[in-house]
Every structure is written in C-alpha cells, then in structure tokens.
Amino acid sequence: MEVAIRGELRPKLAAPAPYLVVGGFRLVELAALALCEFGKVVVYVEEAVDLPMVLEGCRYEVRQGAPEDVPAVDTGCVPHLLSSLNLRCGDREVRLGKGEPRAVEPLRTLADVVEKNVEVMKAAFSKLRELGVEFVKGDVRGVVVGDMFIRGKVYEYTYVEGPAVVGPNSSILPFTYVRAGSVLYFDSKVRDEVKNAVFDAYTRKQHGGYVGDSYVASFVNLGAGTTFSNLKNTLGLIKPSYADRGYKKLGPVLGEFVKTAIGTLVYGGRYVGPLSHVYGVVDVDVPPLSIFRGGKIVPMDREKAKEYIRRDLAQFGRDDLYPFYKRLVEQPLF
C-alpha cells in the first residue's frame, strides 16, 4: 500500500511536517499504522530526513518524492486515517478503502496537535493493540496508571498517568509527575511535572519546572526552573499568532535547538523559533535564530549558530544531520 503526505502545519519548524509527533508517533508512522493491515506500507514525503522513528508491529518505508498516481493525504488529515481510510477532510477527499468518506476537520496548527493529542494517542494505541504489539518493554520502577507505550526507563519515585509514550532511550527521572498525553519520543528526559506535552527526540528537561499542553521539538534544552504557562488568569481563550482560533489550554511551541536559561518563564500560546535562546519572562513570539533577553530580540550571530548546531548534534552522535540543519542558518526556511 502506498500513500503520500503533503502540506504544512503552522507554525513551521525545521523538521518536515510529516515528521511532526502527533499522538505519540510521527505522522509518517500514523499513516503506516492506519494502512498496516494491507501489508508493507510505503509513505511518500516531499522531503525525507533521517530522524528516529519508534513504531513497531508494522512494515513501512518512507521515501522522498511521490509518483503522480499515488493517493495523497493532507498532513493535518493523517491522524483521522486511524478511524477511517475514506475521508472528506477540509476541502479534499481521500479514498484508501471501502465505504463512504467520513467528514472530519484537519489539524491546521501545532495548537490543534496539542488539543487532539490524547484523542489521537488513544486511536494509535487501539491499532497497536490490534497488531499485538507489547506495550511495556522498558524498565519501569515507578507507578504507572493507564495505557503506556514504554520503551525507555521510568525511574522510582515517579507517577505516570496514561495514555503516554516513553520512547527508546527516554527517561522519566525520579520525583516526577507525568500526566496524560505526554510524549518522550526518543532519547528525551524529563523531571518534575509534565502534562499533555510532546518532547521530540534528543530533548532535555532535567530540572524543576512545569511544562503543559506544549510542543517541544528536537534538540531543545530547558534550563533549571523553566516553566510554561498554559492557562490565562482570566480563564479566557489563548489565541496564538499562528492560529485562527483560541484554545482554553495551550502552552508554547518551541522549535529545534531552542535553549532556555535558568528561571525562564514562557507565556501560553507563544512561539519560540528554531535556534533561539531565551532568558527571563518570554511574553512575545521569538523569531528563529534570535536571542531574547530583557524584553529585547536581537539576531543570533550566524557563524556561532552553526557551531551551536554542531555541538548539539555531536553530543547525541548525530553529526550526520548537520547538512540538513545548517540550512536554518545558510538558507532560512522561515
């Protein structure tokens, strides 16, 4: 079975949209999971990158560039394939199975991803259960309640509520409370309190602080005491700049290689673009390749930025990704 994924979600990150993590798995993995019953699945994307993937129980391959005769599905419609292979999603239809199409609303932004994260995760878990995938294979020493896909380590003195995903090489460190919807996709570590938050690969939150209803991309490091807001004091809607509507609960979106200083506080709904460094109280959007300090935004030195990328990739043994990520500096994608 073959399918192509096309289109973007807002705000744009460095990783191609089909590699975004929704419901605990990358969108390319969700497409494969939805079609797994037909045998090996080939998922075509406009741009392929060698990022870690964790899906088990299904044979699939990701290829770059789609033949014209391969059926295509919009990026924001992919999670709905878990419930129906025939969709009327937004203003387009996709038919990959039998029966009438089901009318659904596409995910358009990463705020939508966060809002629907638990719902998509439950649907993905249902498919994995049908495939007979063993859910808990990792080292679990803490208390876990509910459905979990665990391939990493849950230390003692932790309490984890499902549904949740703890991917390979990831760790929930001691004295941590993890709430439903949380994802430690691959080689990520968290401590203290996390709720319905996505941590993509190679990301660190190893100190105190709260992260809720947020999307944190790869190679991010959160300094000690970093806390995200996800609820307005007025209990009104949080309206991010990249979305056309508001959300009752929503934290920030952090792009790849973002670094927060100790004691950083980030307002709900804010966007911190890839390769930015932030300090203090972040109450505005921060563009990519920027330094936010004392309420001021200044561009990051581009040669230093290249070195920062090299250092980050080297510490995880992923120097091979440097040609892909250095484009953030040489040919900005935003």
C-alpha positions in Angstrom: 0.0 0.0 0.0 1.3 3.5 -0.9 0.3 6.9 0.3 1.8 10.4 0.0 1.7 13.1 2.7 1.6 16.7 1.6 1.2 20.1 3.2 2.3 22.0 6.3 1.1 22.8 9.8 1.6 26.2 11.4 4.0 27.4 12.8 6.7 25.8 10.6 9.5 24.0 12.3 12.8 22.8 10.9 11.6 19.2 10.6 9.3 18.5 7.6 5.7 18.4 8.6 5.2 14.6 8.1 7.8 14.1 10.8 5.9 16.0 13.5 4.9 13.9 16.5 1.1 13.6 16.9 -0.4 11.3 19.4 2.9 9.9 20.4 4.2 9.0 16.9 5.4 10.8 13.8 2.7 11.5 11.1 4.5 9.1 8.7 4.2 6.4 11.3 0.5 7.1 11.8 -0.1 6.8 8.1 1.7 3.5 8.1 -0.2 2.3 11.2 -3.5 3.1 9.6 -2.7 1.1 6.5 -0.7 -1.7 8.1 -3.4 -4.3 7.5 -2.6 -4.2 3.8 0.9 -5.4 4.2 4.1 -3.3 3.8 3.3 0.5 3.6 5.3 3.0 1.6 4.8 6.6 2.7 6.0 9.3 0.3 7.0 12.7 1.6 8.3 15.8 -0.2 11.5 15.8 1.8 12.9 12.9 3.8 15.2 13.2 6.8 16.8 10.5 8.9 15.1 11.3 12.2 14.5 8.5 14.8 11.2 6.6 14.5 9.7 4.2 17.1 6.7 2.5 15.5 6.6 -1.3 16.0 4.4 -4.1 14.6 4.1 -2.7 11.1 6.3 -2.9 8.0 6.8 0.5 6.4 9.2 2.6 4.5 9.5 6.4 4.0 10.5 7.6 0.5 11.2 11.1 -0.8 9.1 12.3 -3.8 5.7 10.8 -4.7 4.7 9.4 -8.1 1.6 11.1 -9.6 -0.6 8.0 -9.3 -0.1 7.6 -5.5 -3.1 8.8 -3.4 -2.2 11.8 -1.3 -3.5 13.0 2.0 -3.0 16.4 3.6 -0.7 16.5 6.6 -3.4 17.6 9.0 -5.7 14.8 7.9 -3.3 11.9 8.6 -4.4 11.2 12.2 -8.0 10.7 11.0 -6.9 7.8 8.9 -6.7 5.8 12.2 -10.5 5.9 12.3 -11.4 5.8 8.6 -9.5 5.3 5.4 -12.0 7.3 3.4 -12.1 11.0 4.5 -13.7 14.2 3.5 -11.1 16.4 5.3 -11.3 20.1 4.8 -11.9 20.7 1.1 -10.4 17.5 -0.2 -11.3 13.8 -0.2 -9.1 10.8 0.2 -10.3 7.2 -0.5 -8.0 4.4 0.6 -10.6 1.8 1.5 -14.2 0.8 1.0 -17.3 2.8 2.1 -18.4 6.4 2.1 -16.0 9.1 3.2 -16.1 10.4 6.8 -16.3 14.2 7.2 -13.6 15.5 9.6 -11.7 18.7 10.3 -8.0 18.7 9.5 -5.4 19.7 12.1 -4.1 23.1 10.9 -1.6 24.1 13.6 0.5 22.6 16.4 -2.0 24.0 18.8 -4.5 21.7 17.2 -2.0 18.9 17.6 -1.7 19.6 21.3 -5.5 19.8 21.7 -6.1 16.5 20.0 -3.0 14.7 21.3 -4.8 12.4 23.8 -7.5 11.5 21.3 -5.0 10.6 18.6 -2.9 8.6 21.1 -5.8 6.5 22.1 -6.6 5.7 18.5 -3.0 4.8 17.8 -2.9 2.6 20.9 -6.1 0.8 19.6 -4.4 0.0 16.3 -1.2 -1.2 18.1 -3.3 -3.5 20.3 -4.9 -5.0 17.2 -1.4 -5.7 15.9 -0.5 -7.5 19.1 2.3 -5.0 20.0 3.5 -5.4 23.6 3.1 -2.0 25.2 5.5 -2.1 28.1 9.0 -3.3 27.4 11.1 -0.7 29.2 12.4 -0.5 32.8 9.5 0.6 34.9 10.2 1.2 38.6 7.7 4.0 39.3 3.9 3.9 39.4 2.2 3.8 36.1 -1.6 4.1 35.7 -3.4 3.7 32.3 -2.2 2.8 28.8 1.5 3.3 28.2 3.8 2.6 25.3 7.1 2.3 27.1 10.5 1.5 25.6 12.6 3.7 27.8 13.0 4.0 31.6 10.6 5.1 34.3 12.6 5.7 37.5 11.5 5.1 41.0 9.6 7.9 42.9 7.6 8.7 39.7 3.9 8.7 39.0 2.8 8.4 35.3 -0.8 8.7 34.1 -1.6 7.3 30.6 -2.1 7.4 27.8 1.6 8.3 27.4 4.6 7.4 25.3 8.1 6.9 26.7 10.2 6.0 23.6 13.6 4.3 23.3 16.4 5.8 25.4 14.0 8.2 27.0 13.7 8.6 30.8 11.2 9.9 33.4 13.6 10.9 36.1 12.9 10.5 39.9 10.4 12.7 41.7 8.4 13.4 38.5 4.7 13.6 37.9 3.7 12.9 34.2 0.1 13.4 33.2 -2.0 12.1 30.3 -0.9 12.8 26.8 2.8 13.3 27.5 5.3 12.0 24.9 9.0 11.5 25.4 9.6 10.4 21.8 13.2 9.3 21.6 16.2 9.9 23.9 14.4 12.6 25.8 14.5 13.1 29.6 12.0 14.9 31.9 11.8 15.8 35.6 9.3 17.4 37.9 5.8 17.9 36.2 4.7 17.4 32.6 1.2 17.3 31.3 0.0 16.6 27.7 3.3 17.8 26.3 5.2 16.5 23.3 9.0 16.2 23.6 10.6 15.2 20.3 13.9 13.4 20.0 17.0 14.4 22.0 15.3 16.9 24.2 16.1 17.6 27.8 14.0 18.9 30.8 16.1 17.5 33.6 15.3 20.1 36.3 12.3 21.6 38.2 9.6 23.4 36.4 6.2 22.8 34.7 5.5 22.0 31.1 1.9 21.6 30.0 -0.1 21.4 26.7 3.1 22.3 24.7 5.0 21.1 21.7 8.8 20.9 22.2 10.9 20.0 19.1 14.1 18.1 18.9 17.5 19.1 20.5 15.8 21.5 22.9 17.3 22.1 26.4 15.2 23.6 29.2 17.2 25.3 31.9 16.5 24.7 35.6 13.3 26.2 36.7 11.9 26.8 33.2 8.1 26.9 33.4 5.4 27.2 30.7 2.0 28.8 31.2 -1.0 27.1 29.6 -3.9 28.9 31.1 -4.9 32.6 31.2 -5.7 34.2 34.6 -9.0 35.4 33.1 -9.8 31.8 32.0 -10.3 33.2 28.5 -9.0 31.7 25.3 -5.4 31.7 24.5 -5.0 33.0 20.9 -1.6 32.1 19.3 -0.4 34.3 16.4 -0.2 31.3 14.1 -3.8 30.1 14.6 -7.2 31.4 13.5 -8.9 30.5 16.8 -8.4 30.3 20.5 -7.7 27.5 22.9 -8.7 27.1 26.6 -5.4 25.5 27.5 -2.2 25.9 25.4 1.4 26.2 26.2 4.2 27.4 23.9 5.7 25.8 20.8 9.5 25.6 20.9 11.4 24.9 17.7 14.6 22.8 17.2 17.7 23.7 19.2 16.0 26.2 21.4 17.7 26.9 24.7 16.0 28.4 27.8 18.1 29.9 30.6 17.6 29.1 34.3 14.4 30.5 35.7 12.8 31.1 32.2 9.0 31.6 32.2 7.2 31.3 28.8 3.6 32.5 28.3 1.0 30.2 26.9 0.5 30.2 23.1 3.9 31.8 22.3 6.1 30.5 19.5 9.9 30.3 20.0 11.5 29.7 16.7 14.3 27.2 16.0 17.8 28.0 17.2 16.7 30.8 19.5 17.9 31.3 23.1 15.6 32.9 25.6 16.0 34.4 29.1 13.6 35.7 31.7 9.9 36.2 31.0 9.0 35.4 27.4 5.7 37.1 26.7 6.1 37.6 22.9 6.8 35.3 20.0 10.5 34.9 19.3 11.7 34.5 15.7 14.1 31.8 14.7 17.8 32.5 15.1 17.2 35.1 17.8 18.3 35.9 21.3 15.5 37.2 23.7 16.8 38.9 26.8 15.3 41.7 28.9 12.3 42.1 26.6 14.5 42.7 23.5 15.0 40.4 20.5 18.3 40.5 18.6 19.5 38.3 15.8 21.9 35.5 16.6 25.4 35.5 15.0 25.1 33.1 12.2 28.6 31.6 12.4 28.1 31.0 16.1 24.7 29.4 15.3 26.4 26.9 13.0 28.8 26.0 15.8 25.9 25.6 18.3 24.2 23.1 15.9 27.5 21.1 15.6 27.8 20.9 19.4 24.2 19.8 19.9 24.4 17.1 17.2 27.8 15.9 18.4 26.6 15.2 22.0 24.0 12.8 20.6 26.2 11.2 18.0 24.1 12.7 15.2 26.7 14.7 13.2 25.2 13.2 10.1 22.3 15.6 10.4 24.4 18.7 10.2 24.0 19.2 6.4 20.2 19.2 7.0 20.0 21.5 9.9 22.7 24.0 8.8 20.2 25.2 6.2 18.5 27.0 9.2 21.4 29.4 9.0 22.5 29.4 5.4 19.1 29.3 3.8 16.5 30.2 6.4 13.3 28.3 5.9 11.0 30.7 7.7 
